[in-house]
Amino acid sequence: MQANTTRGFLWSDVETRTLLNIWGDQDIQAALDGNFRNSFVYRDISRRLGAMGFERTPEQCRVRIKSLKRQFLLTKEGNLRNNGQYHKIFKFYDTMERILSNRPAIDPQEFIDGGAGGEEAGDGMEEDGEDAPDVYNESKGECPYPAETEVKLEYPTVPIPIPVKVTVGNNSPSIRPHNSCQSANNLSAKTIKRTRKRRTNFPMEKLMEQFLDQSAQAEENFYRVEEQRLQAEDRRREAEHTRELHMLQMLGQMFSSISSVRSAGTPSKMASPPVYYGASPSCTRGQSGQVRCPSPQKDCFAHQSQLLNPDPHPLVLDRYYSLGSASHRGMEGDILSLIKNIVPPLTSKKHKGQDGRIGIIGGCQDYTGAPYFAAISALKVGADLSHVFCTKDAAPVIKSYSPELIVHPVLDSPNALEEIEKWLPRLHGLVVGPGLGREAALLKTAKEVIEKTKVREIPIVIDADGLWLVSQQPSVIQGYQKGILTPNFMEFTRLYESLHHEPMDNTDHKRNVMQLSGAMGNITLVLKGEQDLISDGSKVMVCSVEGSGRRCGGQGDLLSGSLGVLAHWAHSASTAGTLRSMNPSVVAAFGACALTRQCNSQAFQHHGRSTTTSDMIQEIGPAFKKLFES
């Protein structure tokens, strides 16, 4: 079934031939013959067209059939005068000839003279009278065609007591009866002799060309006006949508202001102001992003309040923001401004590979999509090259997904470690786990690769099945400051219980994240969920960029692939001295979480419930520009 992608009113050749095939069915023709009320027939034709992928109303079908029949009869009349050569200008002539040959014969001259009014008596949507404007009206002397087409003379049959003069033509004699009786007799005789209508000859080709031109122009004008109306309607709806979004943003700013006022009026909140990396304890940041230092009196008051009300829990830093909210205006002094600073500029002086070469350890016979999602996400974020180290069975499949990936089928080879180790000096970041599987041999190879990577001080992101390896052997990444773990809730629970040997308390996730990060040697930990929690063992950051309710497989791979690139950029900026106030791994993790959530939100706006990770990957470019380059 072919879908009709044109939402206008023009009929394509394929759509017209489909309409003629349906209209030419014997059951349709039988229902049309002799019926004045046959709107149900055109409703059935419209329904059949819809089943074949063409959305047309019954009225549109009726008008199209009427136009085709009129063109056919005009063309047929031209064939009679031009030895059958006139049908070449009407592409549906043969189809109409085949259909109408089984119906009662129609005189083309009578059809043209009558303006096609009688021809539609059996094919109208309602009773006769609908096509009344097209029928010649003898009482008013009106005709839809030019006046020179025909001349009709009819004589009365009743006596007329006064002299009557009837002019037939320029040379026609005048009839002047001497009395009423003689006039009546003469007129009666004339009436008997003139029972047929008299018509003058006129150029049929010229009339038909004029008629076809006028019809085509009328249809074109109608379609143009209708398209303008639809465009105006679309602009109106877009304006309404924009106004609604503006109102929602204003409401969000109002509620944010109310919340800030209430929190400012609470003594306990004043006692523990938010703490930022790189700022002194007595300095805080306002909404504008500028650092504000309180007066000595307020500083003393805050210090005394902290001494009187010590917090038994570690300090937790919450950073809530959403695009369009009041806090987004202060993003220049926020963590997103730090992420903007670590993004390398695009210049023509660089060569291939300078902005990042990322390796993905994963991909087996059962899981080929996860390593592809991670590798292609790294490229979309800004890496120059993406390497995928997978098994031999998975390599052809992953290669078929994209020609932009470098695929190495060595993960299950006997000398896998040697094959991968020779590529490590060229890599800037490593992502372990997407599609890795849980085979002992593959996990053993992954562990050895992690050990070799740690020696070279390369940032490592561990996700998916790589976290299963960490839960079994935590020492493989424990204490490595350039390591980042990205578990979901189930993977986080498994890690927590393997290190603490006790059930996890689900009432305080922020405390759990900080405790697990500390137990792992203060490595950066990202707990994915409704709000992403990021901790390096000393503080917790909350990323609550608006996403969507859609949860499909592969979103974590998008996060890990983009995080591998951002981790390389963050640690390079820290080494260069441009990022000193915060842990580079935390900055990279926050940026990857915000980017993934923004991609999810934008893809959901276009695809709704059918959103997949492939749709989200297509939004990486616009989302990255909106968050970090605007």
Disulfide bonds with the S-S distance in Angstrom:
none
